[in-house]
Amino acid sequence: MNGYNVVQVLSGTGVTTSDISAPPADWTGTSQPIAGVVHNGRLWGWGNLNDPHRIYGSLTSDHEDFTTDSLTMSVFPGVGQKLVAGVTTQGRLFLWKFPRGLFWLDDADITVSNWLLRQKSIALGAADSPYAVLPIDDDVLWLSAEGRFHVLSRSRRPNWLGCGRPTSRQRCTSTGGCGTTWRWIGSTK
């Protein structure tokens, strides 16, 4: 995948490649995806020039079929210029935009129509390359548009976990871990 050439698949013989059999209607001419990743049995692609904020999911039974029961989702089109990278880690699909925007797919529900894209950060994004993101062990290292390295595990913030931001004179603590409620424990002086 390079954004310009039609997505290729390797035949069963492992000798020749051919065009993907059932791409989304948006993947035409030189508007092809720049990258993709397999997550929960589907091939996900993104980055085509004619809809740079959209992800496309294949059938779980056929990674070449993006038209039967097509699955596409717009990823916060008001944030960033385009999707540039993605990775699946710890059961979640994370997506980065250039120059800012980091999101994840909440696909925990068995009903696909209940899936949501959630914001992890609108301040942090990735460099303009699908190679700016690298899964490492139980974490992800990525290069921001500003040229700084970040790790996914250290980019958490209270709003992503479902609580309000403390003011400069307050602090908060978790009452049970990721995704649970937070409680105020007083003011700092």
SULQUIVEN-V826089 format. One record per pair of residues at least 12 apart in sequence whose C-alpha atoms are under 8 Angstrom apart, sorted by the first residue. I is the first residue (numbers start at 1). J is the second residue. Records with the same first field share a line. If there is no record, write none. Layout:
BEGIN
I = J / J
END
This chain:
BEGIN
1 = 32 / 33 / 34 / 35 / 36
2 = 32 / 33 / 34 / 35
3 = 30 / 31 / 32 / 33 / 34 / 35 / 47 / 48 / 49
4 = 29 / 30 / 31 / 32 / 33 / 34
5 = 29 / 30 / 32
6 = 19 / 20 / 27 / 28 / 29 / 30 / 32
7 = 19 / 20 / 32 / 33
8 = 20
20 = 64
21 = 64 / 65
22 = 64 / 65 / 66 / 67
23 = 64 / 65 / 66 / 67
24 = 56 / 66 / 67 / 70
25 = 67
26 = 48 / 50 / 51
27 = 48
31 = 48 / 49 / 50
32 = 47 / 48 / 49
33 = 45 / 46 / 47 / 48 / 49
34 = 46 / 47 / 48 / 84 / 130
35 = 47 / 84 / 85 / 86 / 130
36 = 86
37 = 86 / 87 / 88
38 = 88
39 = 88 / 91 / 92 / 93
40 = 91
41 = 60 / 61
42 = 57 / 58 / 59 / 60 / 63
43 = 57 / 58 / 59 / 60 / 63
44 = 56 / 57 / 58
45 = 57
46 = 83 / 84
47 = 82 / 83 / 84
52 = 81 / 82 / 83
53 = 74 / 75 / 76 / 77 / 81 / 82 / 83
54 = 72 / 73 / 74 / 75 / 83
55 = 72 / 73 / 74 / 75
56 = 70 / 71 / 72 / 73
57 = 70 / 71 / 72
58 = 70 / 71
75 = 103 / 117
79 = 97 / 100 / 101 / 122
80 = 97 / 98 / 99 / 100 / 101
81 = 97 / 98 / 99 / 100
82 = 97 / 98
83 = 95 / 96 / 97 / 98
84 = 96 / 97 / 98 / 126 / 127 / 128 / 129 / 130
85 = 97 / 126 / 129 / 130 / 131 / 132 / 133
86 = 130 / 133
87 = 133 / 134 / 135
89 = 135 / 138 / 139 / 140
90 = 138
92 = 104 / 105 / 106 / 107
93 = 105
96 = 125 / 126
97 = 125 / 126
98 = 125 / 126 / 127 / 128 / 145
99 = 124 / 125 / 126 / 127 / 128 / 144 / 145
100 = 122 / 123 / 124 / 125 / 126 / 145
101 = 119 / 120 / 121 / 122 / 123 / 124 / 125 / 126
102 = 119 / 120 / 121 / 122 / 124 / 125
103 = 117 / 118 / 119 / 120 / 121
104 = 117 / 118 / 119 / 120
105 = 117 / 118
106 = 118
119 = 160
120 = 156 / 160
121 = 160
124 = 144
125 = 144 / 145
126 = 142 / 143 / 144 / 145
127 = 143 / 144 / 145 / 146 / 147
128 = 145
132 = 144
139 = 151 / 152 / 153
140 = 152 / 153
161 = 178 / 179 / 180
162 = 179 / 180 / 181
163 = 181 / 182
169 = 187 / 188 / 189
170 = 184 / 185 / 186 / 187 / 188
171 = 184 / 185 / 186 / 187 / 188
172 = 184 / 185
173 = 185
END
